[in-house]
Amino acid sequence: MFNLGGLCERGGGYMAAGDDYLSATLVILGAPMDFTGSFRPGSRSGPQAIRLASPGLEEYSIYSNKDLRELSFFDAGDLLLPLGNVGRSLEVIEKTVSGILCDNKFPLLLGGEHLVSLAALRAVAAKKPGLAVVHFDAHADLRSGYMGEAHSHAAVMYHAYNDLGIDLYQFGIRSASPQEVEFANQHTHFYPFHVLGPLRDCLAELRGRPLYVSIDIDVVDPAFAPGTGTPEPGGITSAELLAAVPLLAELDVVAFDLVEVAPAYDPAGITAMLAAKVIREVVMAFAK
């Protein structure tokens, strides 16, 4: 059994999370890293903001007709990451996610900047041959590097494809360079602007293969989710994002992340509350 001792700092956990890692089928893990953010910093505080918002929700979900109190899940807290050390931080995230997978548990990662997903993807791809990524985002994240940094939150999906050979399905994208659009049209399944309709159209081809789902909260319009580092007008509604989770529940999702909540720009707490609600539905979809 993987030993989380010394790797994480546990504070207030997500609402209704149990205290027993051994019996849990799903593990929430915070990755408080925002070292390569290209506009507004602060997503390292995202995991705790999501947890603090969660008690404002009901444990019962009218969406799924389930109750968190009847499910087996554990909140491991936030990883202790070396400040400013991108490479070592990614190693810690990868090692921890790998350990959770080896214990046959479902990892649910809370960012932090989107680069944390690359570390988790390394761990999942090593154990799940044929892995595909379902990526919800305002940005394509297909740059080979950004501002002199090869491993940047703006490059995470490029490295997922180029380094790991992962098949990418990208939804909701509405911001990219010409080079990224060309790359996406050649190498990924690229569905700009919308999520729900294209996702429904892809369900048949996604079934039967292991999937990693990555949600950048900025896929949602900043009218609904202003608390993020790189807000991009013209996004989907919070209702559309929530409606996507039951569709994902039909698929063989093996790991999940939600990233880029930055509470410093979220004065009313609506972004953290949306993220907390999405996490509630994800727990209900994939915990046993």
N, C-alpha and C positions, 0 to 999 in steps of 0.2 A: 504494500500500500504506500502510495506517494506521501512523503512527509512535507506538509506545508509549513511546518514550524520554522520560524526565522525568516521566511520569505515574504510574509504578509503582515500588515498592521490592521488589526480588526478594531473597528469603531462601531458606530451604530449600523446595523445591517439592514438589508432590504426587508421590508415588511413581511412578517410571517415566515421568514427563513428559519430553518431548523438549526440546531446546535451540533448535529452529528454528521461529520463528513463521511464517515464510513457507510452510513445507510442512505445517503443522498444519491439521487440519480442525476441531478443537475447541480452544477457549481457556478455561482456568480463570482467573478474575479475582476477586481479593478486594476487598470493599468494607467496610473496617473502621470502621463508623459506628454509634454508639449514642446519638445526641443526644436522641432523643425517647422513649426507653424509659420506660414508665410504672410499673415496679415495681423490678426489680433490674437495674442496669447491668452492662456487661461484654461484650456481644456483639461489640464491636469486635475482641476477641481471638479470635473464632470462626474466621476463616479460617486463622490460623496453627495453632490447636489441631487443626483437621481435617487439615492437612498433616502435622503432627508425629505424628498417630495413624496415618497411612496406611501407614508401613513395617511396622506390626504385622500387616498383611493380606498375603495372597498376591497376586502379580501376576496369577495365573490365577484365574478365577471358575468355580466349579462350577455356578453359576446359569445362566450364559450360554455356557459352554464357550468362552470367549475369554480372551486374555492381553493385559494392558495393554502389554506390550513389543512387541506386533505392531500397535499402533494409533498413529495420528499425532495427538498432542495436546500442547499447550504450556501451562505455568503462567506467566502474566504477572506473578505476585506480587500485592501489595496496592497499590491506588490510594493516592496521596498526597492525602488529603482535608483541607481546612482545618478544624481542630478547632472545633466549635461552630457552624460556618456551614452550616446545613441547605441553604439554597438553592444556594449555590455547590457544595457536595458533590454534590447531585443533578445539577447541570449537568455536573460532571466525569464522573460515572458514565454519564449519558446519552450524552455525547460519545464516551466510550470504547466503550461497547456498540455505538453506531452505527457506529463505525469498524470494529469486528470484523465486524459484519454486512455492511458494504460490501466487506470482503475475502472474503466468502462463507464465513465461518467460523461455527461454532456457539458462542455465548457461554454459559458456565456460571459463574454468579455465586455467590460465597460471601459471605454476610453474617456479621456485621453485623445490625442491626435490620431489621425487615420493610419499613421505608420505602424502603430501597435498591431494592426491586423496582419502585417507581413510576418511578424514573429509567430503569431498564432497559425497562420497559413503554412509556414514551414513545418510546424509540428503536425498539423492535420494532414498535409499532403504526404508526409513520410509514412503515415499509418493508413491512409485511405486512397488506394490507387484509383485513378480515374476521377479525382475530385474536380468539381466545378464550383465556381463562385457566382452567387447571385448578389449583385452589387447595386445598392440604391444610393444615389449621390447626386448633388448638383454638378459636380466636377468629374471629368473623366479619369483623373489621376493616372494618366498614361504618359507622363513626361519621363524621360530617362534619368532626369535629375532636375533640381531646381535651385537657383541661386548658389551654384557651386557645390551643392550637396546631393550626391547620388541617391542616398537613402533619405527621401523627403516624403512628407505626407502627400505631396503632389505627384509622387512617383510610385505609390504603393501597388497599384494594379498593373503598371508596367512590369515591375519586378515579379509580381505573382505570375504573369504570363511568361516573361522572358527568362526568369531564373528557375521557376518551378514548373513551367509547362502547364499551368492550370487554365482550363477553359473558362472564359469570362462571359457572363450575361450581365449587361449593364443597363440600368433603368433610371429614368428621371433626369438624365444628364442634360444640362442646359448651359454649360460653360466649358470651353475647351479651346486649345490652340488649333490652328489649321493642321499641324503635324499630328496632334492627338486624334482629330477626327479622321484623318487619313489612316492612321494606325488602327483605330477602332473599326473602320469600314473593312479593313483587310484582315484583321485578326480576332476581333471579338464579336459577340452578338450584341449589337448596339441599338438601343431603343431610347432615343432622346425624348425629353419633355414629360413623358407619362410613365406610370408604373402599373396601375391595375389592369388596364386592357392588354398591354403587351405581356404582362406576367401570365394572365389567363391563357393567352395564345401559346405560351411556351411550356405550359404544364406537362403536356404529353411528352415532349422531348426531354424534360428534366426528370421525369419519373424514372426510378430504378437505378439512379446513380447517386453517390454521396455528394452532398452539397454543403458548402460553407456560405452562410448569409452574412453580409456586411452592410450595415445601415449607417451612413453618415447622416446625422440629423439635419444637415443643410439641404437634403433632398426636399424637405418640407419648406414651403414658402416662409420667408422671415416674418410675415404677418402672423404666423402661427408658432414660429420657432426662431425668435430673434437672437437667442443666446447661443451663438456659435461663432467660430473664429473667422469664417469666410462666408458671410451671408450672401445669397444670390437670389434676387427677386425673380418671380415667375414660376415658383415651385408648386408642388402638389399640396393638397390640404392634409391636415392631421387625420381627417376621417379616411382619406384614401390610404394613408400609411397603415392605419389600424385595420382597414379592410384587407390589406395584403397578407397579414399574419395568418388568418385561417387558410388561405391558399397555400402558404408555405407549409402549414401543418400537414398537408396532404403528401408532402414529399419526404425524401430520406435526408433530412437536414441533420448533420452530425456535429455542427458547431455554429456559433452565432456571435456577432458582436454589434454593439451600438456605440458610435464614437462622435467626438467633436462637440459635445455639449460644453459650453463655456459660460458658467453662471455669472461672471462679472458683467455680461451684456444682457442679462435676463432679469431685469429689475422686478418684474411681476412673478417670476418663477414659472412662466408658462412652458418654456422649453424643457426644463427639468421635469415638470409634471407630465408633459407629453411623453418624454423618454421613459419615465417611471411606468406610465400606462402601457407603452409598447413592451417594456420588459415584463410587466405582469402577464400580458397575453402570450409572450414567448415562453415564459415559465409554464403557463398552463398548456401550451401546445406541446412542449417537449419534456417536461418532468413527468414522472410516473407516480 
